[in-house]
Amino acid sequence: MEAVEAFKQERMEQAARVIRKSQLALQRQRYSIPSKFGLYVVALLFLGVSLFPIYLILTASLKNDVQIFARPPVFIFTPTFKSYHDVLLVRSLSQVRFIANSLIATVLATAIAVAFGSMAAYGLARFEFKGRKDLAFWILSTRMAPPIAFIVPMFVLIKSIGLLDTWWALVIMYTGMNLSFSVWILRGFFMDIPPELEESALVDGYTRWQVFTRIALPLVKPGLAAVAVFTSIFSWNEFLFALILTQQNAKTIPIGITGFSSSMGIHWGPFMAVGFIAILPILVFTFLMQKYLVRGLTFGAVK
């Protein structure tokens, strides 16, 4: 364990040196006032483009029908919560069920993909066997296949085993889609760990499983967090499998949003309200994991 702590300390010191060098390099650069102004303008434009769709969804959910369809658009108005009243009170049972189904499928699929993906990635990174690189590429290639290509056989299979319209069907499909991504990303993190750390632990009497759980996994926590964020986003936003494999009981929130469209048109106020509600959970989760996500994406950059 002393070797693990020494490795962590060394990586932190290396990261600190890189940060100090970057800060010194930035201090040496003397931007003129027009250059600084241009950088701020570009940053603000990028931020505005990124947040503008969320702004439109939020403001439309707080408008009445007249204000939503007004031309020119109304930017100053008195907010109304009628749309949220319709979503949370009038249709509360269905929306809560949709959100619960999304949460169950997302949490289970993410947990399974991270757990099994980390074990598979560790095996590919540490054990030498014939065809290891080919197997790693084949695992990645399964993520390249478009879902529409195998949705029909998967529908027949899920129906034949009696899992149609259950969130277990979604968990199976989301896990299958996320597992290859999890294995490929975590494999790089495990390969970045010096094998000498694990060899010293084996000499001290650790089993291979103890080495994996007590040494390897703690060192790749940023990678686990990054994989968890990306797999959660995919599972929460997935539409095609949820549309085909669910009918009534296991519908998720992306499918629930389409319920506000009828033959008479789209009810834009409630439609935007439930859309904003659907954004919030994954948005909050991403913000909470932001620190670990950045560390995970840059973990292998310090040498």
C-alpha positions in Angstrom: 0.0 0.0 0.0 3.0 2.3 0.6 3.8 1.9 -3.1 0.3 2.9 -4.1 0.4 6.0 -1.9 3.9 6.9 -3.3 2.5 6.5 -6.8 -0.5 8.8 -6.0 1.9 11.4 -4.5 4.1 11.3 -7.5 1.2 11.8 -9.9 0.0 14.7 -7.9 3.4 16.3 -7.9 3.7 15.8 -11.6 0.3 17.4 -12.2 1.3 20.3 -9.9 4.5 20.9 -11.9 2.6 20.9 -15.2 0.0 23.3 -13.8 2.8 25.6 -12.5 4.6 25.5 -15.9 1.3 26.3 -17.7 0.6 29.2 -15.3 4.1 30.6 -15.9 3.7 30.2 -19.6 0.4 32.1 -19.5 2.0 34.9 -17.4 4.8 35.3 -20.0 2.3 35.8 -22.7 1.2 39.4 -22.9 -2.1 39.7 -24.7 -3.1 43.1 -25.9 -6.4 44.6 -24.9 -8.0 43.8 -28.3 -6.8 40.2 -28.1 -8.3 39.7 -24.6 -11.5 41.3 -25.7 -11.7 38.9 -28.7 -11.1 35.9 -26.5 -13.9 36.9 -24.1 -16.2 37.5 -27.1 -15.5 34.1 -28.5 -16.0 32.4 -25.0 -19.3 34.3 -24.5 -20.5 33.4 -28.0 -19.7 29.7 -27.4 -21.5 29.8 -24.0 -24.5 31.5 -25.5 -24.8 29.0 -28.3 -24.6 26.1 -25.8 -27.1 27.5 -23.4 -29.6 29.0 -25.9 -31.6 25.8 -26.5 -32.0 25.3 -22.7 -33.1 29.0 -22.4 -35.7 28.5 -25.1 -37.1 25.4 -23.4 -37.3 27.1 -20.0 -38.9 30.3 -21.2 -41.4 28.4 -23.4 -42.4 26.3 -20.4 -43.2 29.5 -18.5 -45.3 31.1 -21.3 -48.9 30.7 -22.3 -49.9 29.6 -25.8 -50.3 33.2 -27.1 -46.8 34.1 -26.0 -45.3 30.9 -27.3 -46.6 31.6 -30.8 -46.2 35.4 -30.8 -44.4 37.0 -33.7 -42.0 38.7 -33.0 -41.0 36.5 -30.0 -41.8 37.7 -26.5 -38.7 38.0 -24.3 -40.2 40.0 -21.4 -43.3 38.4 -20.0 -45.0 37.4 -16.7 -44.1 33.7 -16.0 -47.0 31.2 -15.6 -46.6 27.8 -14.1 -49.7 26.3 -15.7 -47.6 24.0 -17.9 -45.8 22.6 -14.8 -49.2 22.3 -13.0 -50.4 20.2 -15.9 -47.3 18.0 -15.9 -46.7 17.6 -12.2 -50.3 17.5 -10.9 -52.7 16.6 -13.7 -50.5 14.0 -15.3 -48.3 13.3 -12.2 -48.8 9.6 -12.1 -47.7 8.9 -15.6 -44.7 11.4 -15.5 -43.5 10.0 -12.2 -43.6 6.5 -13.6 -41.7 7.5 -16.7 -39.0 9.2 -14.6 -38.8 6.2 -12.3 -38.4 3.9 -15.2 -35.6 6.1 -16.6 -33.8 6.2 -13.3 -34.0 2.4 -12.7 -32.8 1.6 -16.2 -30.0 4.2 -16.2 -28.7 3.4 -12.7 -28.7 -0.4 -13.2 -27.2 -0.2 -16.8 -24.5 2.2 -15.7 -23.6 0.2 -12.6 -23.4 -3.1 -14.5 -21.4 -1.5 -17.4 -18.9 0.0 -15.1 -18.5 -3.1 -12.9 -18.1 -5.6 -15.7 -16.4 -3.2 -18.0 -13.7 -2.5 -15.4 -13.0 -6.2 -14.9 -12.8 -6.9 -18.6 -10.6 -3.8 -19.1 -8.3 -4.9 -16.4 -8.0 -8.4 -17.9 -7.2 -6.9 -21.3 -4.6 -4.5 -19.8 -2.8 -6.9 -17.6 -2.9 -10.5 -19.0 -1.0 -11.5 -22.0 -2.8 -13.9 -24.3 -3.1 -14.6 -28.0 -5.4 -12.2 -29.9 -5.6 -9.7 -27.0 -5.4 -6.6 -29.3 -7.9 -8.2 -31.7 -10.3 -8.9 -28.9 -10.1 -5.3 -27.7 -10.8 -4.0 -31.2 -13.7 -6.4 -31.6 -15.2 -5.1 -28.4 -14.9 -1.6 -29.6 -16.4 -2.5 -33.0 -19.6 -3.6 -31.4 -20.2 0.0 -30.4 -19.9 1.1 -34.1 -22.9 -0.8 -35.2 -26.0 1.4 -35.6 -28.8 0.3 -33.2 -31.4 0.4 -36.0 -29.5 -2.5 -37.7 -30.4 -5.0 -34.9 -33.5 -3.6 -33.3 -35.8 -6.1 -35.0 -33.9 -9.3 -33.9 -33.5 -7.9 -30.4 -37.2 -7.2 -30.3 -37.9 -10.8 -31.3 -35.4 -12.1 -28.7 -36.7 -9.9 -25.9 -40.3 -10.9 -26.6 -39.5 -14.6 -26.7 -37.9 -14.5 -23.2 -40.9 -12.6 -21.8 -39.1 -9.3 -21.0 -41.0 -7.1 -23.4 -42.3 -3.9 -21.7 -40.1 -4.3 -18.7 -37.2 -2.2 -17.6 -35.0 -5.3 -17.6 -35.2 -5.3 -21.4 -33.8 -1.7 -21.3 -31.1 -2.6 -18.8 -29.9 -5.4 -21.1 -29.8 -3.2 -24.2 -28.2 -0.2 -22.4 -25.6 -2.4 -20.8 -24.8 -4.0 -24.1 -24.4 -0.6 -25.8 -22.3 0.9 -22.9 -20.1 -2.1 -22.1 -17.8 -1.8 -25.1 -17.3 1.9 -24.4 -16.6 1.2 -20.8 -14.1 -1.5 -21.6 -12.2 0.5 -24.1 -11.9 3.7 -22.0 -10.9 1.9 -18.8 -8.4 -0.3 -20.5 -6.3 2.8 -21.2 -6.5 3.8 -17.5 -5.4 0.4 -16.3 -2.5 0.3 -18.8 -1.3 3.7 -17.3 -0.7 2.1 -13.9 2.8 0.7 -13.4 2.7 -3.1 -13.2 5.4 -2.9 -10.5 2.8 -1.7 -8.0 0.7 -4.8 -8.5 3.7 -7.1 -8.5 4.8 -5.8 -5.2 1.3 -6.4 -3.8 1.3 -10.0 -5.1 4.7 -10.5 -3.4 3.1 -9.3 -0.1 0.5 -12.0 -0.4 -2.4 -10.2 -2.1 -4.6 -12.3 -4.5 -5.2 -11.0 -8.0 -8.8 -10.0 -7.0 -7.4 -8.0 -4.0 -4.9 -6.3 -6.3 -7.7 -5.4 -8.6 -10.1 -4.1 -5.9 -7.7 -2.5 -3.5 -5.0 -1.1 -5.7 -6.1 -0.9 -9.4 -9.6 0.4 -8.9 -8.8 3.2 -6.4 -6.1 4.5 -8.9 -8.6 4.7 -11.7 -11.5 6.4 -9.8 -11.4 9.4 -12.2 -11.8 7.1 -15.1 -14.7 5.2 -13.5 -16.4 8.6 -12.9 -16.0 9.7 -16.5 -17.3 6.4 -17.8 -20.3 6.6 -15.4 -21.2 10.1 -16.6 -21.1 9.2 -20.3 -23.0 5.9 -19.9 -25.6 7.6 -17.8 -26.1 10.3 -20.4 -26.6 7.7 -23.1 -29.0 5.6 -21.1 -31.1 8.5 -19.9 -31.4 10.1 -23.4 -31.9 6.8 -25.4 -35.0 6.8 -27.5 -35.1 4.0 -30.1 -34.9 0.9 -27.8 -37.3 2.5 -25.3 -39.8 3.2 -28.1 -39.6 -0.4 -29.6 -39.2 -2.5 -26.4 -41.7 -0.8 -24.2 -45.5 -0.4 -24.5 -47.0 1.0 -21.3 -45.4 -0.1 -18.1 -41.7 0.5 -18.8 -41.9 3.7 -20.8 -39.1 6.2 -20.1 -39.1 9.9 -20.0 -38.0 10.4 -23.6 -41.0 8.4 -24.7 -43.2 10.2 -22.2 -42.4 13.5 -23.8 -44.0 12.4 -27.1 -47.3 11.9 -25.2 -47.9 15.6 -25.5 -48.3 15.3 -29.3 -51.7 14.5 -30.6 -53.8 14.7 -33.8 -54.7 18.2 -32.7 -51.1 19.3 -32.6 -48.4 19.6 -30.0 -49.1 21.1 -26.5 -46.0 23.2 -26.5 -46.2 24.5 -22.9 -46.4 21.1 -21.2 -44.1 19.6 -23.8 -41.4 22.1 -22.9 -42.1 21.8 -19.2 -41.6 18.0 -19.2 -38.6 18.5 -21.4 -36.9 20.8 -18.9 -37.8 18.4 -16.1 -36.2 15.6 -18.0 -33.0 17.6 -18.5 -32.5 18.4 -14.8 -31.5 15.0 -13.3 -28.7 14.3 -15.8 -27.6 17.9 -15.7 -27.3 17.9 -11.9 -25.5 14.6 -12.0 -23.0 15.9 -14.5 -22.3 19.0 -12.5 -21.8 17.0 -9.4 -19.3 14.7 -11.2 -17.7 17.6 -13.1 -14.4 17.6 -11.1 -14.0 13.8 -11.5 -15.0 14.0 -15.1 -12.2 16.6 -15.9 -9.7 14.6 -14.0 -10.7 11.4 -15.7 -10.4 12.9 -19.2 -6.9 14.3 -18.4 -5.6 11.4 -16.3 -3.3 10.0 -18.9 -2.0 13.4 -20.1 0.6 13.8 -17.4 3.7 11.7 -18.0 
